[in-house]
C-alpha cells in the first residue's frame, strides 16, 4: 500500500485511467498474440504534484528532492498499471478474461536513470497468454539482456523465434 506522500491524486489518476480505457478497447480488437497495450504513454508521464518531466527528474544527480520525485512518478505509473490490469481482468474474453489472454510487460528501460544503466531492470510480466503461471519472482543474472525475455514472450504466444535484438538465449517462463 502506498503512503500518502507517494499516492497519486485520485482525480488525476481517474483522468489518466480513462485514457487507458481507450487503450484497453484497442487492445481487445487486436488479434491474440503480441500486441501493444500502451498503458503509460507520453501523455501520462506526469504524476500529480510533480512538475518536472520524467526524464528530467530521472537524472537526479543523487539529489534527494529529485529522487523523491522519481519515486512519486514511479508509484503513480504503478497505480495506473494496476488500474489497467484490473480493467483487463474485469473484461470477459472467451473462456476467461482479457488479462488471461494477454501478455503485458511493464517496467523501465533503465534501472538507474541517472547512470543510464540498462542492466538488472525491474520488470513485471502480467497476464497468462501462452499458459504462463504468474505470481512468481524470476531473478536472472544482472547482465542478462532484456531481449532474452522478449524471445521467451514471443515464443509463449506462438511466435517462433530464437533471437531478438541482442538476445543470448531465453528467460524461463514455464508454467
VENURJO-V697314 format. One record per residue. N is the residue number from 1. RES is the residue in three letters. D_FIRST is the distance of its C-alpha to the first C-alpha in whole Angstrom. Layout:
<<N	RES	D_FIRST> <N	RES	D_FIRST>>
This chain:
<<1	UNK	0> <2	UNK	4> <3	UNK	7> <4	UNK	10> <5	UNK	12> <6	UNK	10> <7	UNK	9> <8	UNK	12> <9	UNK	15> <10	UNK	14> <11	UNK	18> <12	UNK	19> <13	UNK	16> <14	UNK	18> <15	UNK	21> <16	UNK	20> <17	UNK	19> <18	UNK	22> <19	UNK	24> <20	UNK	22> <21	UNK	23> <22	UNK	27> <23	UNK	26> <24	UNK	25> <25	UNK	28> <26	UNK	30> <27	UNK	28> <28	UNK	29> <29	UNK	33> <30	UNK	33> <31	UNK	35> <32	UNK	33> <33	UNK	32> <34	UNK	31> <35	UNK	30> <36	UNK	28> <37	UNK	25> <38	UNK	24> <39	UNK	21> <40	UNK	21> <41	UNK	24> <42	UNK	26> <43	UNK	25> <44	UNK	21> <45	UNK	21> <46	UNK	21> <47	UNK	17> <48	UNK	18> <49	UNK	19> <50	UNK	20> <51	UNK	24> <52	UNK	25> <53	UNK	25> <54	UNK	23> <55	UNK	26> <56	UNK	27> <57	UNK	23> <58	UNK	23> <59	UNK	26> <60	UNK	25> <61	UNK	28> <62	UNK	26> <63	UNK	25> <64	UNK	22> <65	UNK	22> <66	UNK	22> <67	UNK	20> <68	UNK	17> <69	UNK	18> <70	UNK	18> <71	UNK	14> <72	UNK	13> <73	UNK	16> <74	UNK	14> <75	UNK	10> <76	UNK	12> <77	UNK	14> <78	UNK	11> <79	UNK	10> <80	UNK	14> <81	UNK	14> <82	UNK	12> <83	UNK	14> <84	UNK	17> <85	UNK	17> <86	UNK	16> <87	UNK	19> <88	UNK	21> <89	UNK	20> <90	UNK	21> <91	UNK	25> <92	UNK	27> <93	UNK	29> <94	UNK	32> <95	UNK	31> <96	UNK	28> <97	UNK	25> <98	UNK	25> <99	UNK	22> <100	UNK	25> <101	UNK	27> <102	UNK	25> <103	UNK	25> <104	UNK	22> <105	UNK	22> <106	UNK	19> <107	UNK	19> <108	UNK	21> <109	UNK	24> <110	UNK	24> <111	UNK	22> <112	UNK	23> <113	UNK	24> <114	UNK	27> <115	UNK	28> <116	UNK	29> <117	UNK	28> <118	UNK	27> <119	UNK	27> <120	UNK	24> <121	UNK	22> <122	UNK	18> <123	UNK	19> <124	UNK	17> <125	UNK	20> <126	UNK	19> <127	UNK	22> <128	UNK	24> <129	UNK	27> <130	UNK	30> <131	UNK	29> <132	UNK	26> <133	UNK	24> <134	UNK	20> <135	UNK	18> <136	UNK	19> <137	UNK	19> <138	UNK	22> <139	UNK	23> <140	UNK	27> <141	UNK	29> <142	UNK	27> <143	UNK	31> <144	UNK	30> <145	UNK	31> <146	UNK	28> <147	UNK	31> <148	UNK	31> <149	UNK	28> <150	UNK	30> <151	UNK	33> <152	UNK	31> <153	UNK	29> <154	UNK	32> <155	UNK	34> <156	UNK	32> <157	UNK	32> <158	UNK	36> <159	UNK	37> <160	UNK	39> <161	UNK	39> <162	UNK	39> <163	UNK	38> <164	UNK	36> <165	UNK	37> <166	UNK	36> <167	UNK	35> <168	UNK	37> <169	UNK	36> <170	UNK	33> <171	UNK	30> <172	UNK	30> <173	UNK	28> <174	UNK	29> <175	UNK	28>>
